[in-house]
Amino acid sequence: MIDTAAATAWSRPTRPPGQVELSACRHLRALAATVPANRHIVELGAYRGRSTGWLLTGAQEGHGPHLTTIDPWEDRTDPYSDSSPRYTTARPHFEAHMRAIGASPDRHTVTRARAVDAARTWPHGPTVALLFHDADHTEDAVHTDLTAWLPHLAPGATIALHDAANPTMGVEAGARAALPADHGWDWENAHTLPWARRPHRRGLLTIHHRETR
């Protein structure tokens, strides 16, 4: 069972280290709670596991879907890693946090891979009801990652993308290129939840698919 208090702690020094702000974590928790038991949640990019804990908490509070976390960790080559090696040394911290909150293989699968490579070997078919993207934030990378995962999305899926409010990154542009409105993506009702502390940094973009086949 996931230790909700440990997974969602926010006061220092108990707060898990990470880059996802509280408002985004809360929204991810709420989204995870809506995913049916026979669907999957996939997290692309985890760093030290802060968002992972909130997603697992939401899944437990809802219908109990399985979460798969995908991150290259020490194999990262994106601009973040070039500027700070803490991203490529984060895996032991992630694993320690997962142990601390009680994550187990029956609830959570961890795959060390790039998002595109993991999509090629996804074994569960079009069952992903919630896809959280916090991987490489360039426009091309976001477009490539989302395009690779589109075949695995369940009808009516939701995609959440972190750092979408940051104008120095290409998250929203990449998402718009990969998720056109004429393919059922509801951009009219898409919403970016800003980081109240710094509205032009971070932020979580959520978009739903209208299709209910």
TIZATOR-306392 format. One line per 10 residues: their letters; for each residue x, y, z of N, C-alpha, C, CB. Coordinates in nm, 3 decimals. Glycine has a CB too. Layout:
a = X:Y:Z:X:Y:Z:X:Y:Z:X:Y:Z; ...
//
This chain:
midtaaataw = 0.084:-0.120:0.000:0.000:0.000:0.000:0.088:0.125:0.000:-0.096:0.000:0.123; 0.047:0.223:-0.078:0.123:0.348:-0.084:0.101:0.428:0.044:0.081:0.430:-0.208; 0.211:0.475:0.102:0.206:0.561:0.219:0.175:0.703:0.170:0.342:0.556:0.301; 0.049:0.740:0.176:0.006:0.869:0.121:0.077:0.986:0.188:-0.144:0.884:0.136; 0.094:0.979:0.318:0.159:1.089:0.390:0.302:1.110:0.341:0.160:1.062:0.542; 0.374:1.001:0.319:0.512:1.012:0.271:0.517:1.056:0.125:0.585:0.879:0.288; 0.422:1.008:0.045:0.423:1.040:-0.098:0.387:1.184:-0.125:0.329:0.949:-0.171; 0.304:1.244:-0.039:0.253:1.378:-0.065:0.302:1.482:0.035:0.102:1.376:-0.064; 0.400:1.446:0.116:0.454:1.542:0.214:0.506:1.666:0.142:0.567:1.477:0.298; 0.481:1.783:0.200:0.525:1.906:0.135:0.604:1.998:0.227:0.406:1.980:0.080
srptrppgqv = 0.598:1.977:0.355:0.676:2.062:0.445:0.820:2.014:0.447:0.615:2.061:0.587; 0.910:2.109:0.463:1.051:2.072:0.473:1.078:2.019:0.614:1.144:2.194:0.441; 1.167:1.919:0.631:1.252:1.855:0.530:1.192:1.726:0.474:1.387:1.826:0.587; 1.064:1.701:0.495:1.005:1.574:0.453:0.963:1.573:0.308:0.888:1.542:0.540; 0.957:1.689:0.243:0.911:1.695:0.104:1.008:1.622:0.012:0.894:1.841:0.059; 0.959:1.532:-0.072:1.048:1.465:-0.167:1.109:1.567:-0.263:0.973:1.356:-0.245; 1.238:1.556:-0.293:1.298:1.650:-0.388:1.241:1.628:-0.527:1.451:1.635:-0.390; 1.233:1.737:-0.601:1.180:1.726:-0.736:1.160:1.861:-0.801:1.050:1.651:-0.735; 1.105:1.859:-0.922:1.087:1.980:-1.001:0.939:2.009:-1.030:1.164:1.969:-1.131; 0.848:1.927:-0.980:0.706:1.946:-1.007:0.642:2.019:-0.890:0.635:1.810:-1.033
elsacrhlra = 0.575:2.130:-0.919:0.517:2.216:-0.816:0.392:2.153:-0.754:0.484:2.353:-0.874; 0.353:2.206:-0.638:0.242:2.147:-0.562:0.112:2.147:-0.641:0.224:2.222:-0.433; 0.079:2.256:-0.708:-0.047:2.261:-0.783:-0.052:2.153:-0.890:-0.066:2.399:-0.846; 0.060:2.130:-0.958:0.066:2.026:-1.061:0.056:1.888:-0.998:0.195:2.037:-1.142; 0.122:1.868:-0.885:0.115:1.738:-0.816:-0.028:1.707:-0.776:0.207:1.738:-0.692; -0.097:1.805:-0.722:-0.236:1.783:-0.681:-0.324:1.749:-0.801:-0.290:1.907:-0.610; -0.300:1.815:-0.913:-0.381:1.789:-1.031:-0.353:1.649:-1.086:-0.355:1.895:-1.139; -0.227:1.609:-1.085:-0.193:1.474:-1.129:-0.259:1.369:-1.041:-0.041:1.454:-1.130; -0.262:1.394:-0.913:-0.329:1.302:-0.820:-0.476:1.289:-0.855:-0.313:1.352:-0.674; -0.541:1.401:-0.881:-0.683:1.399:-0.915:-0.707:1.327:-1.048:-0.739:1.541:-0.921
laatvpanrh = -0.621:1.351:-1.146:-0.636:1.283:-1.274:-0.618:1.132:-1.259:-0.535:1.339:-1.376; -0.518:1.091:-1.182:-0.492:0.949:-1.163:-0.610:0.879:-1.096:-0.366:0.929:-1.079; -0.680:0.950:-1.009:-0.793:0.891:-0.938:-0.910:0.860:-1.030:-0.839:0.983:-0.828; -0.913:0.917:-1.149:-1.023:0.894:-1.243:-0.998:0.778:-1.338:-1.051:1.018:-1.322; -0.876:0.726:-1.340:-0.840:0.623:-1.438:-0.899:0.489:-1.396:-0.686:0.613:-1.452; -0.970:0.422:-1.486:-1.030:0.292:-1.453:-0.924:0.187:-1.421:-1.117:0.243:-1.567; -0.964:0.085:-1.349:-0.872:-0.019:-1.306:-0.811:-0.095:-1.423:-0.943:-0.116:-1.215; -0.884:-0.106:-1.533:-0.835:-0.183:-1.647:-0.759:-0.097:-1.748:-0.951:-0.251:-1.717; -0.724:0.024:-1.709:-0.643:0.112:-1.792:-0.507:0.134:-1.725:-0.715:0.248:-1.816; -0.422:0.206:-1.795:-0.287:0.230:-1.744:-0.258:0.381:-1.736:-0.182:0.161:-1.833
ivelgayrgr = -0.169:0.414:-1.643:-0.108:0.546:-1.635:0.038:0.531:-1.675:-0.123:0.609:-1.490; 0.087:0.621:-1.759:0.228:0.619:-1.798:0.288:0.755:-1.768:0.244:0.583:-1.949; 0.403:0.752:-1.704:0.478:0.873:-1.669:0.608:0.873:-1.748:0.506:0.881:-1.515; 0.627:0.975:-1.830:0.749:0.990:-1.909:0.837:1.095:-1.843:0.717:1.029:-2.056; 0.939:1.051:-1.773:1.026:1.139:-1.698:0.985:1.144:-1.552:1.025:1.279:-1.758; 1.078:1.111:-1.463:1.043:1.102:-1.321:1.141:1.171:-1.227:1.031:0.958:-1.282; 1.265:1.191:-1.270:1.369:1.251:-1.188:1.381:1.172:-1.057:1.337:1.401:-1.158; 1.348:1.229:-0.944:1.362:1.159:-0.816:1.229:1.104:-0.764:1.422:1.251:-0.713; 1.123:1.115:-0.842:1.001:1.046:-0.807:0.894:1.124:-0.734:1.035:0.935:-0.727; 0.908:1.256:-0.727:0.803:1.333:-0.659:0.668:1.313:-0.726:0.840:1.482:-0.656
stgwlltgaq = 0.661:1.337:-0.857:0.534:1.322:-0.927:0.487:1.177:-0.925:0.546:1.371:-1.072; 0.580:1.083:-0.926:0.546:0.942:-0.921:0.464:0.910:-0.797:0.672:0.856:-0.925; 0.508:0.962:-0.683:0.436:0.938:-0.559:0.295:0.993:-0.561:0.511:0.997:-0.444; 0.278:1.110:-0.620:0.144:1.169:-0.628:0.054:1.091:-0.724:0.153:1.316:-0.672; 0.111:1.043:-0.834:0.032:0.961:-0.927:-0.009:0.829:-0.862:0.113:0.934:-1.056; 0.082:0.766:-0.790:0.050:0.641:-0.722:-0.057:0.663:-0.614:0.175:0.581:-0.660; -0.049:0.775:-0.547:-0.150:0.807:-0.445:-0.287:0.821:-0.510:-0.113:0.937:-0.371; -0.294:0.897:-0.619:-0.422:0.914:-0.687:-0.477:0.782:-0.738:-0.407:1.010:-0.802; -0.390:0.699:-0.795:-0.435:0.569:-0.845:-0.492:0.484:-0.733:-0.319:0.494:-0.913; -0.427:0.487:-0.618:-0.475:0.410:-0.502:-0.608:0.463:-0.450:-0.370:0.412:-0.390
eghgphltti = -0.624:0.593:-0.449:-0.748:0.653:-0.401:-0.864:0.634:-0.499:-0.727:0.802:-0.375; -0.830:0.610:-0.623:-0.933:0.591:-0.726:-0.964:0.444:-0.747:-0.889:0.653:-0.857; -0.935:0.394:-0.867:-0.976:0.260:-0.907:-0.862:0.160:-0.911:-1.042:0.265:-1.040; -0.740:0.205:-0.879:-0.628:0.113:-0.872:-0.559:0.077:-1.001:-0.672:-0.008:-0.811; -0.552:0.167:-1.101:-0.480:0.134:-1.224:-0.330:0.121:-1.200:-0.508:0.239:-1.332; -0.264:0.054:-1.292:-0.119:0.036:-1.281:-0.047:0.158:-1.339:-0.075:-0.094:-1.356; 0.062:0.196:-1.274:0.146:0.306:-1.321:0.277:0.251:-1.375:0.173:0.408:-1.208; 0.316:0.298:-1.493:0.448:0.268:-1.549:0.527:0.396:-1.559:0.436:0.198:-1.688; 0.644:0.397:-1.497:0.734:0.513:-1.502:0.849:0.482:-1.595:0.786:0.549:-1.360; 0.876:0.576:-1.685:0.982:0.559:-1.785:1.076:0.678:-1.777:0.922:0.545:-1.928
dpwedrtdpy = 1.204:0.649:-1.758:1.305:0.756:-1.750:1.439:0.696:-1.787:1.309:0.820:-1.607; 1.522:0.767:-1.865:1.655:0.713:-1.899:1.758:0.732:-1.789:1.705:0.778:-2.026; 1.731:0.821:-1.693:1.823:0.850:-1.584:1.966:0.870:-1.633:1.819:0.740:-1.481; 2.058:0.781:-1.602:2.199:0.806:-1.634:2.226:0.813:-1.783:2.285:0.699:-1.572; 2.130:0.772:-1.866:2.148:0.779:-2.011:2.090:0.906:-2.072:2.086:0.659:-2.076; 2.049:1.001:-1.989:1.989:1.124:-2.042:2.089:1.204:-2.123:1.933:1.209:-1.928; 2.040:1.267:-2.229:2.124:1.352:-2.315:2.057:1.485:-2.345:2.157:1.279:-2.446; 1.949:1.518:-2.274:1.877:1.642:-2.303:1.951:1.762:-2.244:1.734:1.634:-2.247; 1.910:1.885:-2.280:1.981:2.005:-2.233:1.984:2.019:-2.081:1.916:2.126:-2.291; 1.880:1.974:-2.010:1.883:1.980:-1.864:2.003:1.904:-1.810:1.754:1.922:-1.806
sdssprytta = 2.029:1.786:-1.863:2.137:1.703:-1.813:2.273:1.764:-1.844:2.128:1.564:-1.872; 2.282:1.832:-1.959:2.407:1.898:-1.994:2.441:2.009:-1.897:2.400:1.953:-2.135; 2.338:2.074:-1.842:2.363:2.187:-1.753:2.375:2.144:-1.607:2.253:2.288:-1.766; 2.328:2.027:-1.572:2.334:1.983:-1.434:2.337:1.831:-1.427:2.215:2.037:-1.353; 2.446:1.773:-1.379:2.455:1.626:-1.374:2.364:1.564:-1.269:2.596:1.585:-1.346; 2.295:1.644:-1.188:2.208:1.585:-1.086:2.095:1.504:-1.150:2.150:1.693:-0.996; 2.063:1.534:-1.275:1.957:1.458:-1.342:2.003:1.318:-1.378:1.912:1.531:-1.467; 2.129:1.302:-1.413:2.178:1.170:-1.450:2.220:1.088:-1.328:2.295:1.183:-1.546; 2.216:1.146:-1.211:2.251:1.073:-1.088:2.130:1.058:-0.997:2.364:1.144:-1.013; 2.010:1.074:-1.053:1.889:1.077:-0.972:1.830:0.940:-0.943:1.786:1.162:-1.039
rphfeahmra = 1.871:0.839:-1.018:1.802:0.710:-1.007:1.807:0.650:-0.866:1.863:0.613:-1.104; 1.921:0.649:-0.795:1.920:0.594:-0.659:1.823:0.668:-0.567:2.060:0.598:-0.600; 1.810:0.799:-0.585:1.716:0.877:-0.504:1.572:0.838:-0.537:1.737:1.029:-0.526; 1.545:0.817:-0.667:1.412:0.771:-0.708:1.380:0.638:-0.642:1.405:0.759:-0.861; 1.473:0.545:-0.650:1.448:0.411:-0.596:1.428:0.417:-0.444:1.566:0.318:-0.630; 1.505:0.501:-0.376:1.488:0.514:-0.231:1.351:0.572:-0.197:1.599:0.602:-0.173; 1.306:0.668:-0.276:1.174:0.727:-0.252:1.064:0.625:-0.276:1.153:0.850:-0.340; 1.078:0.543:-0.379:0.977:0.441:-0.406:0.969:0.341:-0.291:1.007:0.368:-0.538; 1.084:0.304:-0.235:1.083:0.214:-0.119:1.016:0.280:0.000:1.226:0.172:-0.083; 1.044:0.408:0.019:0.991:0.479:0.135:0.840:0.492:0.131:1.053:0.616:0.145
igaspdrhtv = 0.782:0.504:0.013:0.637:0.522:0.004:0.563:0.390:-0.016:0.603:0.616:-0.108; 0.638:0.281:-0.031:0.573:0.151:-0.042:0.531:0.111:-0.182:0.456:0.148:0.045; 0.592:0.168:-0.284:0.560:0.128:-0.421:0.606:-0.016:-0.444:0.626:0.224:-0.525; 0.523:-0.096:-0.510:0.553:-0.236:-0.532:0.519:-0.274:-0.675:0.476:-0.326:-0.432; 0.578:-0.384:-0.727:0.559:-0.419:-0.868:0.414:-0.444:-0.907:0.639:-0.541:-0.899; 0.329:-0.480:-0.813:0.189:-0.502:-0.849:0.118:-0.372:-0.881:0.117:-0.574:-0.738; 0.173:-0.259:-0.836:0.115:-0.128:-0.861:0.195:-0.044:-0.959:0.100:-0.053:-0.731; 0.325:-0.078:-0.973:0.417:0.016:-1.036:0.526:-0.058:-1.110:0.478:0.111:-0.931; 0.543:-0.024:-1.238:0.652:-0.076:-1.319:0.748:0.038:-1.350:0.599:-0.142:-1.450; 0.877:0.013:-1.336:0.979:0.113:-1.365:1.065:0.064:-1.481:1.068:0.142:-1.238
traravdaar = 1.077:0.148:-1.584:1.153:0.112:-1.703:1.258:0.219:-1.730:1.060:0.094:-1.826; 1.385:0.179:-1.736:1.489:0.274:-1.770:1.504:0.276:-1.922:1.625:0.238:-1.700; 1.452:0.380:-1.983:1.453:0.392:-2.129:1.410:0.532:-2.168:1.361:0.286:-2.195; 1.437:0.569:-2.290:1.380:0.691:-2.344:1.234:0.666:-2.383:1.462:0.741:-2.466; 1.158:0.771:-2.384:1.014:0.759:-2.407:0.984:0.690:-2.539:0.948:0.896:-2.404; 1.054:0.727:-2.644:1.028:0.670:-2.777:1.063:0.522:-2.779:1.109:0.745:-2.885; 1.174:0.484:-2.717:1.213:0.343:-2.717:1.114:0.259:-2.637:1.354:0.328:-2.659; 1.066:0.313:-2.524:0.969:0.239:-2.444:0.838:0.220:-2.519:0.943:0.310:-2.311; 0.801:0.317:-2.600:0.677:0.306:-2.677:0.684:0.189:-2.776:0.649:0.437:-2.752; 0.801:0.163:-2.828:0.815:0.054:-2.927:0.788:-0.083:-2.866:0.955:0.056:-2.987
twphgptval = 0.808:-0.096:-2.736:0.793:-0.227:-2.673:0.677:-0.231:-2.573:0.923:-0.265:-2.602; 0.588:-0.132:-2.578:0.474:-0.131:-2.486:0.389:-0.256:-2.509:0.388:-0.001:-2.504; 0.365:-0.338:-2.406:0.302:-0.468:-2.429:0.151:-0.473:-2.408:0.364:-0.566:-2.341; 0.090:-0.362:-2.371:-0.049:-0.369:-2.323:-0.153:-0.315:-2.422:-0.061:-0.293:-2.196; -0.112:-0.278:-2.542:-0.209:-0.227:-2.639:-0.256:-0.087:-2.604:-0.327:-0.320:-2.647; -0.367:-0.043:-2.666:-0.417:0.094:-2.644:-0.494:0.107:-2.514:-0.506:0.137:-2.761; -0.420:0.104:-2.403:-0.482:0.103:-2.270:-0.441:0.222:-2.183:-0.446:-0.025:-2.199; -0.360:0.313:-2.236:-0.311:0.425:-2.154:-0.418:0.534:-2.147:-0.178:0.482:-2.211; -0.475:0.551:-2.030:-0.580:0.651:-2.012:-0.524:0.785:-1.965:-0.683:0.602:-1.912; -0.407:0.783:-1.903:-0.342:0.906:-1.858:-0.194:0.898:-1.892:-0.362:0.930:-1.705
lfhdadhted = -0.146:0.992:-1.972:-0.006:1.001:-2.009:0.049:1.133:-1.953:0.014:0.993:-2.164; 0.147:1.123:-1.864:0.211:1.242:-1.808:0.348:1.257:-1.870:0.220:1.234:-1.652; 0.370:1.369:-1.937:0.497:1.395:-2.004:0.577:1.498:-1.926:0.474:1.444:-2.150; 0.693:1.455:-1.876:0.788:1.546:-1.812:0.929:1.506:-1.856:0.775:1.542:-1.655; 0.939:1.469:-1.983:1.066:1.429:-2.041:1.129:1.550:-2.110:1.046:1.312:-2.142; 1.213:1.527:-2.209:1.280:1.636:-2.282:1.176:1.737:-2.330:1.362:1.580:-2.403; 1.201:1.867:-2.304:1.100:1.970:-2.324:1.115:2.049:-2.453:1.103:2.064:-2.210; 1.203:2.009:-2.543:1.210:2.081:-2.669:1.087:2.049:-2.754:1.341:2.045:-2.745; 1.054:2.137:-2.846:0.936:2.116:-2.931:0.946:1.985:-3.008:0.919:2.232:-3.028; 1.061:1.959:-3.067:1.077:1.837:-3.145:1.065:1.713:-3.057:1.212:1.837:-3.217
avhtdltawl = 1.125:1.718:-2.938:1.122:1.602:-2.850:0.981:1.573:-2.802:1.214:1.623:-2.730; 0.907:1.677:-2.764:0.769:1.657:-2.720:0.685:1.598:-2.832:0.708:1.789:-2.671; 0.700:1.654:-2.951:0.626:1.603:-3.067:0.659:1.456:-3.092:0.657:1.687:-3.192; 0.788:1.421:-3.087:0.830:1.285:-3.113:0.779:1.188:-3.006:0.982:1.278:-3.120; 0.790:1.229:-2.879:0.744:1.142:-2.770:0.594:1.116:-2.779:0.778:1.205:-2.634; 0.517:1.222:-2.796:0.371:1.205:-2.801:0.329:1.122:-2.922:0.302:1.342:-2.805; 0.390:1.148:-3.036:0.357:1.071:-3.157:0.383:0.922:-3.135:0.438:1.123:-3.277; 0.492:0.891:-3.066:0.525:0.751:-3.041:0.423:0.683:-2.951:0.663:0.740:-2.979; 0.364:0.758:-2.859:0.271:0.699:-2.763:0.125:0.704:-2.806:0.285:0.769:-2.631; 0.094:0.779:-2.910:-0.046:0.790:-2.954:-0.112:0.655:-2.981:-0.053:0.874:-3.079
phlapgatia = -0.044:0.559:-3.044:-0.111:0.431:-3.070:-0.148:0.354:-2.943:-0.023:0.345:-3.155; -0.089:0.390:-2.831:-0.113:0.317:-2.707:-0.217:0.383:-2.617:0.017:0.303:-2.631; -0.273:0.495:-2.662:-0.371:0.565:-2.581:-0.508:0.501:-2.591:-0.380:0.710:-2.623; -0.577:0.495:-2.477:-0.713:0.442:-2.473:-0.810:0.547:-2.526:-0.751:0.398:-2.329; -0.930:0.506:-2.567:-1.032:0.603:-2.606:-1.058:0.704:-2.496:-1.162:0.532:-2.643; -1.065:0.832:-2.534:-1.091:0.936:-2.436:-0.975:0.966:-2.343:-1.208:0.899:-2.355; -0.853:0.936:-2.385:-0.736:0.953:-2.299:-0.710:1.100:-2.265:-0.613:0.894:-2.366; -0.633:1.118:-2.157:-0.589:1.251:-2.114:-0.437:1.255:-2.118:-0.641:1.284:-1.970; -0.383:1.367:-2.166:-0.239:1.390:-2.164:-0.211:1.514:-2.079:-0.182:1.407:-2.309; -0.116:1.502:-1.988:-0.072:1.615:-1.907:0.075:1.639:-1.937:-0.094:1.590:-1.754
lhdaanptmg = 0.113:1.765:-1.955:0.251:1.798:-1.991:0.305:1.905:-1.896:0.259:1.847:-2.137; 0.418:1.876:-1.836:0.478:1.970:-1.741:0.566:2.072:-1.813:0.561:1.894:-1.636; 0.585:2.186:-1.749:0.666:2.297:-1.799:0.607:2.361:-1.924:0.805:2.250:-1.829; 0.476:2.350:-1.939:0.410:2.405:-2.057:0.397:2.556:-2.055:0.275:2.343:-2.073; 0.410:2.618:-1.936:0.397:2.763:-1.927:0.530:2.835:-1.946:0.337:2.801:-1.794; 0.636:2.761:-1.959:0.769:2.820:-1.972:0.795:2.857:-2.117:0.878:2.724:-1.919; 0.805:2.985:-2.150:0.820:3.025:-2.290:0.955:2.986:-2.350:0.802:3.174:-2.302; 1.053:2.950:-2.268:1.183:2.910:-2.321:1.183:2.765:-2.368:1.292:2.931:-2.217; 1.074:2.695:-2.343:1.064:2.554:-2.383:0.954:2.539:-2.488:1.035:2.463:-2.259; 0.955:2.426:-2.556:0.860:2.408:-2.665:0.753:2.307:-2.636:0.932:2.369:-2.787
veagaraalp = 0.710:2.298:-2.510:0.617:2.193:-2.471:0.483:2.209:-2.542:0.597:2.193:-2.320; 0.420:2.325:-2.532:0.288:2.341:-2.593:0.296:2.333:-2.745:0.226:2.474:-2.550; 0.399:2.392:-2.803:0.412:2.386:-2.949:0.427:2.242:-2.996:0.533:2.470:-2.995; 0.506:2.164:-2.925:0.523:2.024:-2.962:0.395:1.946:-2.946:0.631:1.961:-2.878; 0.320:1.977:-2.840:0.192:1.908:-2.817:0.091:1.943:-2.925:0.136:1.944:-2.679; 0.084:2.070:-2.963:-0.012:2.110:-3.066:0.021:2.044:-3.200:-0.013:2.264:-3.081; 0.148:2.026:-3.228:0.186:1.961:-3.354:0.151:1.813:-3.354:0.335:1.978:-3.378; 0.161:1.748:-3.237:0.136:1.604:-3.228:-0.010:1.571:-3.207:0.217:1.544:-3.116; -0.087:1.667:-3.153:-0.225:1.640:-3.111:-0.320:1.739:-3.180:-0.239:1.651:-2.957; -0.343:1.725:-3.308:-0.427:1.822:-3.380:-0.573:1.812:-3.341:-0.413:1.803:-3.530
adhgwdwena = -0.640:1.925:-3.344:-0.783:1.929:-3.308:-0.866:1.844:-3.402:-0.834:2.072:-3.310; -0.828:1.837:-3.529:-0.908:1.759:-3.624:-0.890:1.609:-3.607:-0.874:1.799:-3.765; -0.804:1.569:-3.513:-0.791:1.428:-3.476:-0.856:1.400:-3.341:-0.644:1.387:-3.472; -0.937:1.494:-3.296:-1.014:1.471:-3.175:-0.959:1.533:-3.048:-1.028:1.330:-3.154; -0.847:1.602:-3.055:-0.790:1.661:-2.933:-0.858:1.794:-2.903:-0.637:1.681:-2.948; -0.905:1.807:-2.783:-0.994:1.918:-2.744:-0.914:2.039:-2.696:-1.090:1.872:-2.634; -0.858:2.111:-2.791:-0.779:2.229:-2.755:-0.866:2.343:-2.705:-0.697:2.275:-2.875; -0.992:2.345:-2.741:-1.081:2.451:-2.692:-1.093:2.448:-2.539:-1.219:2.438:-2.755; -1.087:2.328:-2.482:-1.101:2.314:-2.338:-0.971:2.273:-2.268:-1.208:2.214:-2.307; -0.861:2.275:-2.343:-0.731:2.247:-2.281:-0.699:2.358:-2.181:-0.618:2.236:-2.389
htlpwarrph = -0.626:2.322:-2.077:-0.601:2.419:-1.971:-0.458:2.405:-1.921:-0.701:2.400:-1.855; -0.391:2.519:-1.903:-0.259:2.521:-1.842:-0.272:2.575:-1.700:-0.160:2.606:-1.925; -0.241:2.491:-1.604:-0.243:2.529:-1.463:-0.110:2.594:-1.429:-0.271:2.406:-1.371; -0.108:2.725:-1.401:0.020:2.792:-1.380:0.078:2.763:-1.241:0.004:2.942:-1.398; 0.206:2.786:-1.228:0.272:2.783:-1.099:0.253:2.921:-1.038:0.426:2.745:-1.113; 0.178:2.930:-0.930:0.143:3.060:-0.874:0.266:3.142:-0.837:0.055:3.041:-0.751; 0.369:3.076:-0.793:0.490:3.147:-0.750:0.560:3.215:-0.867:0.586:3.051:-0.680; 0.565:3.145:-0.980:0.629:3.199:-1.101:0.545:3.154:-1.220:0.779:3.150:-1.115; 0.446:3.233:-1.258:0.350:3.190:-1.361:0.411:3.159:-1.497:0.248:3.296:-1.379; 0.528:3.211:-1.525:0.588:3.187:-1.656:0.698:3.080:-1.650:0.645:3.317:-1.711
rrglltihhr = 0.692:3.000:-1.545:0.780:2.883:-1.537:0.695:2.763:-1.498:0.896:2.906:-1.434; 0.741:2.649:-1.535:0.670:2.524:-1.506:0.528:2.528:-1.560:0.668:2.498:-1.354; 0.428:2.493:-1.480:0.291:2.490:-1.531:0.257:2.354:-1.590:0.271:2.599:-1.635; 0.130:2.315:-1.578:0.084:2.184:-1.625:-0.028:2.201:-1.726:0.038:2.097:-1.507; -0.004:2.159:-1.849:-0.104:2.162:-1.955:-0.178:2.028:-1.958:-0.038:2.191:-2.093; -0.310:2.033:-1.956:-0.392:1.912:-1.963:-0.484:1.921:-2.084:-0.474:1.893:-1.832; -0.485:1.815:-2.163:-0.572:1.810:-2.280:-0.635:1.671:-2.289:-0.493:1.843:-2.410; -0.762:1.667:-2.327:-0.836:1.542:-2.336:-0.869:1.511:-2.481:-0.965:1.550:-2.253; -0.891:1.385:-2.508:-0.934:1.340:-2.639:-1.085:1.317:-2.637:-0.859:1.211:-2.681; -1.152:1.366:-2.740:-1.298:1.357:-2.744:-1.346:1.218:-2.781:-1.354:1.457:-2.842
etr = -1.264:1.142:-2.844:-1.309:1.014:-2.900:-1.349:0.917:-2.790:-1.199:0.951:-2.987; -1.460:0.850:-2.808:-1.511:0.756:-2.709:-1.545:0.622:-2.773:-1.634:0.813:-2.639; -1.468:0.585:-2.875:-1.499:0.460:-2.949:-1.492:0.339:-2.856:-1.402:0.442:-3.067
//
